[in-house]
């Protein structure tokens, strides 16, 4: 189904185990993004590495161990540190500071929590290039100074979607905007969230323009004492904003919601807002409302239903590749993940939920 690695030791050792035990997945990522950077931005791999190096100082300031972990991945996989850094800055290289390449990650993220239910459940469909299915890894990271992290990621990338032993979990949606900076790459920011012991610690790491490109971080937190919540944080080089309702449900897709960030000069450049992103968001909200109106359970099974939804296919929540749009816009659901942070339970579906199945991992 998916290669699972249990990584432990120092940051360098954790990275080395990642690189050596998943060298095939790392090579798949390198191949995918070398083609992607050139196809969309006309950047050679050498140029992409140079762009990635701009973020080293910010990552060092955040946590030097993350640099050491990437160095370890490179050593283990037999590639250069700059190669692994470029993978971890791939959103900044490919998506940030929009000029003329109108593409972004897909994804529909949902959270259901108190007062609608007692548990805190978050999840998403991750829509991207189909070939990256071959790069997926399930990592369980044990580091003495941090919570235990369980995360689904792409080979070579040290941050993505998952939760930790302290009840902090994160999903994310890419946003295509006109701003970028040399601060912390989106995927490194995701790892910083997963390395946090609390919601307030997580937010402290990503606020104040700390993140180099725009994205939506849907962060859930359960304190393991019967209390939980979720917040939808739109991060960007110009600051953050918490968006969405306070009624126990959150939905985010791939367009900017924050009015305050727009006032600071952040412009949404996703040219498929109305045909794709907005419709997926409205459909997800409709499906949740229907469950509530019918007094049906809001649980992990409901999330499975929602993420399998094919309304408005191919641009549905369960995303199919659309052969009638430009090549750079062709993407599909690569995996679907559902996390009950109260019960510390993760369900994972590799591929489209309408064609595959969820397993507890």
C-alpha positions as CSV (number, residue, x, y, z in Angstrom):
1,X,0.0,0.0,0.0
2,X,2.6,2.6,1.2
3,X,6.1,2.2,2.4
4,X,6.3,2.8,6.2
5,X,9.5,3.9,7.9
6,X,10.0,4.1,11.6
7,X,12.8,6.6,12.1
8,X,14.7,7.3,15.3
9,X,17.8,8.8,16.7
10,X,19.4,12.2,16.1
11,X,18.2,14.5,13.4
12,X,21.1,13.4,11.1
13,X,20.3,9.7,11.8
14,X,16.6,10.2,11.1
15,X,17.4,11.8,7.8
16,X,19.9,9.2,6.8
17,X,17.4,6.4,7.5
18,X,14.8,8.2,5.4
19,X,17.2,8.6,2.5
20,X,18.7,5.1,2.5
21,X,15.5,3.2,3.1
22,X,13.5,5.2,0.7
23,X,16.0,6.1,-2.0
24,X,13.6,5.0,-4.7
25,X,10.9,7.4,-3.5
26,X,13.4,10.2,-3.2
27,X,14.6,9.6,-6.8
28,X,10.9,9.6,-7.9
29,X,10.4,13.0,-6.3
30,X,13.6,14.4,-7.9
31,X,12.5,13.2,-11.3
32,X,9.0,14.7,-10.9
33,X,10.1,18.1,-9.7
34,X,13.0,18.5,-12.1
35,X,10.5,18.1,-15.0
36,X,7.9,20.3,-13.2
37,X,10.2,23.2,-12.5
38,X,11.4,23.3,-16.1
39,X,8.1,22.7,-17.6
40,X,6.3,25.4,-15.7
41,X,9.0,28.0,-14.8
42,X,11.7,27.1,-17.4
43,X,14.0,26.6,-14.4
44,X,16.9,24.1,-14.7
45,X,17.5,21.9,-11.7
46,X,20.7,23.9,-11.0
47,X,18.6,27.1,-10.9
48,X,16.0,25.5,-8.6
49,X,18.7,24.5,-6.2
50,X,20.0,28.0,-6.1
51,X,16.5,29.3,-5.4
52,X,16.1,26.8,-2.5
53,X,19.4,28.0,-0.9
54,X,17.7,31.4,-0.2
55,X,15.7,29.7,2.6
56,X,18.6,28.2,4.5
57,X,19.0,31.1,7.0
58,X,15.3,31.1,7.9
59,X,15.3,27.3,8.4
60,X,18.4,27.5,10.6
61,X,16.8,30.2,12.7
62,X,13.7,28.1,13.1
63,X,15.4,24.8,14.0
64,X,18.9,23.8,12.9
65,X,18.0,20.1,13.4
66,X,15.8,20.4,10.3
67,X,18.8,21.3,8.2
68,X,20.7,18.3,9.8
69,X,17.8,16.0,8.9
70,X,17.8,17.1,5.3
71,X,21.6,16.6,5.2
72,X,21.0,13.1,6.5
73,X,18.4,12.4,3.8
74,X,20.9,13.5,1.1
75,X,23.6,11.3,2.6
76,X,21.3,8.3,2.8
77,X,20.0,8.7,-0.7
78,X,23.4,9.5,-2.2
79,X,22.4,13.0,-3.5
80,X,23.4,16.5,-2.6
81,X,21.9,18.5,0.2
82,X,20.8,21.1,-2.3
83,X,18.7,18.5,-4.1
84,X,16.8,17.6,-0.9
85,X,16.5,21.3,0.0
86,X,14.9,22.0,-3.4
87,X,12.3,19.2,-2.8
88,X,11.4,20.8,0.6
89,X,11.1,24.2,-1.1
90,X,9.3,22.9,-4.1
91,X,6.1,25.0,-3.4
92,X,8.2,28.2,-3.2
93,X,10.1,27.3,-6.4
94,X,7.0,26.2,-8.4
95,X,4.0,28.1,-6.9
96,X,5.2,31.3,-5.3
97,X,5.4,34.8,-6.7
98,X,3.0,34.1,-9.6
99,X,4.1,35.2,-13.1
100,X,2.7,33.2,-15.9
101,X,2.2,29.6,-14.8
102,X,-1.4,29.1,-13.6
103,X,-1.3,25.9,-11.5
104,X,-1.4,24.9,-7.9
105,X,-1.9,21.9,-5.7
106,X,-5.5,20.8,-5.5
107,X,-6.9,19.5,-2.2
108,X,-10.1,19.7,-0.1
109,X,-9.5,19.8,3.7
110,X,-12.2,19.4,6.3
111,X,-12.3,19.6,10.1
112,X,-15.2,18.6,12.4
113,X,-14.9,19.3,16.1
114,X,-16.7,20.6,19.2
115,X,-19.5,21.6,19.5
116,X,-20.7,19.4,16.7
117,X,-18.9,16.3,18.0
118,X,-16.8,15.4,21.1
119,X,-13.8,14.3,19.0
120,X,-11.5,16.4,16.8
121,X,-11.3,15.0,13.3
122,X,-9.4,16.5,10.4
123,X,-8.7,15.2,6.9
124,X,-8.2,16.0,3.3
125,X,-7.8,14.7,-0.2
126,X,-4.4,15.6,-1.6
127,X,-4.7,16.3,-5.3
128,X,-1.5,16.5,-7.4
129,X,0.5,14.8,-10.1
130,X,-0.4,11.1,-10.4
131,X,3.2,10.0,-10.7
132,X,3.8,11.2,-7.1
133,X,1.8,8.3,-5.9
134,X,5.0,6.3,-6.4
135,X,6.9,8.7,-4.0
136,X,4.6,8.4,-1.0
137,X,6.0,7.5,2.4
138,X,4.4,7.0,5.8
139,X,7.0,8.2,8.3
140,X,6.9,7.7,12.1
141,X,9.6,9.9,13.6
142,X,10.9,9.4,17.1
143,X,13.1,12.2,18.4
144,X,13.8,12.7,22.1
145,X,13.2,16.4,22.1
146,X,10.0,16.4,20.1
147,X,6.6,14.6,20.1
148,X,6.4,11.4,18.0
149,X,5.3,12.4,14.5
150,X,3.2,10.2,12.1
151,X,3.2,11.8,8.7
152,X,2.4,11.1,5.0
153,X,4.9,12.8,2.7
154,X,6.7,12.6,-0.6
155,X,10.2,10.9,-0.7
156,X,12.9,13.4,0.4
157,X,10.4,15.8,2.0
158,X,10.6,16.1,5.8
159,X,7.3,17.8,6.3
160,X,3.7,17.3,5.1
161,X,0.4,16.0,6.5
162,X,-0.1,14.1,9.7
163,X,-0.4,14.3,13.5
164,X,1.8,13.8,16.6
165,X,1.6,12.1,20.0
166,X,0.5,15.3,21.7
167,X,-2.7,15.6,19.6
168,X,-1.5,18.2,17.1
169,X,-2.4,17.5,13.5
170,X,-2.2,19.4,10.3
171,X,-3.6,19.4,6.7
172,X,-2.9,21.9,4.1
173,X,-4.0,23.5,0.8
174,X,-1.7,25.4,-1.5
175,X,-2.6,28.9,-2.5
176,X,-1.3,30.6,-5.7
177,X,-0.5,34.3,-5.0
178,X,1.7,37.2,-6.0
179,X,4.0,37.2,-3.0
180,X,6.9,35.2,-1.8
181,X,9.9,35.6,0.4
182,X,13.1,33.9,1.6
183,X,11.6,32.8,4.9
184,X,10.5,29.3,5.9
185,X,9.2,27.0,3.0
186,X,5.6,25.8,3.4
187,X,6.6,22.1,3.9
188,X,9.2,23.0,6.5
189,X,6.5,25.0,8.2
190,X,4.2,21.9,8.2
191,X,6.9,20.0,10.0
192,X,7.4,22.8,12.5
193,X,3.7,22.4,13.3
194,X,4.0,18.7,13.7
195,X,7.0,19.2,16.0
196,X,4.9,21.3,18.4
197,X,3.4,20.2,21.7
198,X,0.4,22.6,21.6
199,X,-1.7,24.7,19.2
200,X,-0.2,27.9,20.5
201,X,3.3,26.6,20.0
202,X,2.4,25.6,16.4
203,X,1.0,29.0,15.6
204,X,3.9,30.9,17.1
205,X,6.2,29.2,14.5
206,X,4.2,30.2,11.5
207,X,3.0,33.7,12.3
208,X,4.4,37.1,11.5
209,X,5.2,36.5,7.8
210,X,7.4,33.5,8.8
211,X,6.2,31.3,5.9
212,X,7.7,32.1,2.4
213,X,4.6,31.4,0.3
214,X,0.9,31.4,0.8
215,X,-1.0,28.3,2.0
216,X,-3.8,27.2,4.2
217,X,-2.8,25.2,7.3
218,X,-5.8,23.4,8.9
219,X,-4.5,22.6,12.4
220,X,-6.4,20.5,14.8
221,X,-5.5,20.0,18.5
222,X,-6.8,17.6,21.1
223,X,-5.3,18.1,24.6
224,X,-6.1,14.4,25.5
225,X,-8.3,15.6,28.3
226,X,-11.6,15.8,26.4
227,X,-11.0,19.2,24.8
228,X,-10.3,19.9,21.2
229,X,-10.5,22.4,18.5
230,X,-9.4,23.2,14.9
231,X,-8.3,26.4,13.3
232,X,-7.8,27.3,9.6
233,X,-4.7,29.4,9.4
234,X,-3.9,31.1,6.1
235,X,-0.1,31.7,6.2
236,X,1.8,34.0,3.9
237,X,4.8,36.3,3.6
238,X,2.7,39.2,4.8
239,X,1.3,37.5,7.9
240,X,-1.4,35.1,8.9
241,X,-5.2,35.1,9.4
242,X,-7.6,32.6,11.0
243,X,-10.5,32.0,8.6
244,X,-13.7,30.1,8.8
245,X,-16.6,29.6,11.2
246,X,-16.5,28.8,14.9
247,X,-19.4,26.3,14.8
248,X,-17.3,23.1,14.8
249,X,-16.7,22.8,11.1
250,X,-14.1,24.1,8.7
251,X,-13.6,23.6,5.0
252,X,-10.8,24.9,2.8
253,X,-9.8,24.4,-0.8
254,X,-7.4,26.4,-3.0
255,X,-8.4,30.0,-2.9
256,X,-7.6,32.8,-0.4
257,X,-10.3,33.6,2.1
258,X,-8.7,36.2,4.3
259,X,-9.8,39.8,3.7
260,X,-7.1,41.1,6.0
261,X,-4.3,39.4,4.0
262,X,-5.8,40.8,0.7
263,X,-5.7,44.3,2.2
264,X,-2.0,43.8,2.9
265,X,-1.4,43.2,-0.8
266,X,-1.8,39.4,-1.1
267,X,-3.5,38.7,-4.4
268,X,-5.1,35.4,-5.3
269,X,-3.8,34.3,-8.7
270,X,-5.6,30.9,-9.0
271,X,-7.3,31.2,-12.4
272,X,-9.6,28.2,-11.6
273,X,-11.2,29.5,-8.5
274,X,-14.8,29.5,-9.8
275,X,-14.6,26.3,-11.9
276,X,-12.8,24.2,-9.3
277,X,-11.8,25.4,-5.9
278,X,-14.9,27.4,-4.9
279,X,-17.2,24.6,-6.2
280,X,-15.4,22.0,-4.1
281,X,-15.6,24.1,-1.0
282,X,-19.3,24.8,-1.5
283,X,-20.0,21.1,-2.2
284,X,-18.1,20.0,1.0
285,X,-20.1,22.5,3.1
286,X,-23.3,21.2,1.5
287,X,-22.4,17.6,2.4
288,X,-21.7,18.5,6.0
289,X,-24.9,20.5,6.3
290,X,-26.9,17.6,4.9
291,X,-25.5,15.2,7.5
292,X,-26.3,17.7,10.3
293,X,-29.9,18.3,9.0
294,X,-30.5,14.5,8.7
295,X,-29.0,14.0,12.2
296,X,-26.6,11.5,10.8
297,X,-23.3,10.7,12.6
298,X,-20.3,13.0,12.0
299,X,-17.4,10.6,12.2
300,X,-14.6,9.1,10.2
301,X,-17.1,7.2,8.1
302,X,-18.7,10.5,7.1
303,X,-15.3,11.8,6.1
304,X,-14.9,8.8,3.8
305,X,-18.2,9.6,2.2
306,X,-17.3,13.3,1.7
307,X,-13.9,12.5,0.2
308,X,-15.4,10.0,-2.2
309,X,-17.9,12.5,-3.6
310,X,-17.9,12.8,-7.4
311,X,-20.3,15.8,-7.9
312,X,-19.0,18.0,-10.7
313,X,-16.4,15.5,-11.8
314,X,-13.7,15.7,-12.9
315,X,-13.3,18.8,-10.7
316,X,-14.9,17.0,-7.8
317,X,-13.8,16.6,-4.2
318,X,-12.7,13.1,-5.4
319,X,-10.6,14.7,-8.1
320,X,-10.1,13.1,-11.5
321,X,-7.6,14.2,-14.1
322,X,-9.2,16.6,-16.6
323,X,-7.9,15.9,-20.1
324,X,-9.5,19.1,-21.5
325,X,-7.4,21.6,-19.5
326,X,-3.7,22.5,-20.0
327,X,-1.2,19.9,-19.1
328,X,0.0,21.8,-16.1
329,X,-3.5,21.8,-14.6
330,X,-4.0,18.1,-14.9
331,X,-4.1,16.5,-11.4
332,X,-6.0,14.0,-9.5
333,X,-6.5,12.8,-5.9
334,X,-3.2,11.0,-5.0
335,X,-4.1,10.1,-1.4
336,X,-6.8,10.8,1.1
337,X,-6.2,11.0,4.8
338,X,-8.5,11.1,7.9
339,X,-7.2,11.7,11.4
340,X,-9.1,11.5,14.7
341,X,-6.8,13.4,17.0
342,X,-8.8,12.5,20.1
343,X,-8.3,8.8,19.5
344,X,-5.0,9.2,17.7
345,X,-6.3,7.2,14.7
346,X,-5.3,7.7,11.1
347,X,-7.0,6.3,8.0
348,X,-5.2,6.4,4.7
349,X,-6.4,5.8,1.1
350,X,-3.8,5.7,-1.6
351,X,-5.4,6.9,-4.9
352,X,-8.9,8.2,-5.4
353,X,-11.3,7.1,-2.6
354,X,-13.9,6.2,-5.2
355,X,-11.6,3.6,-6.7
356,X,-9.6,2.5,-3.6
357,X,-10.1,1.9,0.1
358,X,-9.0,3.3,3.5
359,X,-6.8,1.4,5.9
360,X,-5.9,2.3,9.4
361,X,-2.1,3.0,9.5
